[in-house]
Amino acid sequence: MKRVLVFAVLVSFMVSGGVSIASTLDLPRTGQRECFDTSGTEIECAGTGQDGAIRAGVAWPDPRFVITHCGADGPCKKQESDCDNDPSNDVVTDTLTGLMWARYAGAGTGTWAAALSHANNLNLCGHADWRLPDCCCRHRGCCRHEWRPT
Ligand SMILES: [Ca+2]
């Protein structure tokens, strides 16, 4: 069943020295374009109030994903092409979140410990602070303590 992703607006207040400071955060659009009834069937969005109808939030940057071509010494001086014709050392940046990951993570399977060791020792495109994302899918049983890079 498809679910509508609902974002909550985060507003924080700080009280410091008797002065209240409020701040807001511009959340990006969810990208949801469809609406669904309670059984998961797609319905017309008009008047539903669902995110697919409202489409609130700030627009995503364009392009959203950017490849940085890299060689053994870091980013290629000219980004129009890959200076070493080796995509395995290139990285991708999500311009919406600022997150970066390896363009090609490799193939095969291994243990979680091996994946952690690989991330801790990885020096890619001039970055040596790689980490594995939290594996929230572990709670759903989909990871089975295996690392399956794609
Ligand atoms: Ca490269």
Boltz pocket constraint, residues with backbone or C-beta under 6 A from the ligand:
constraints:
  - pocket:
      binder: B
      contacts: [[A, 69], [A, 70], [A, 71], [A, 82], [A, 83], [A, 84], [A, 85], [A, 86], [A, 87], [A, 88], [A, 89], [A, 90]]
      max_distance: 6.0
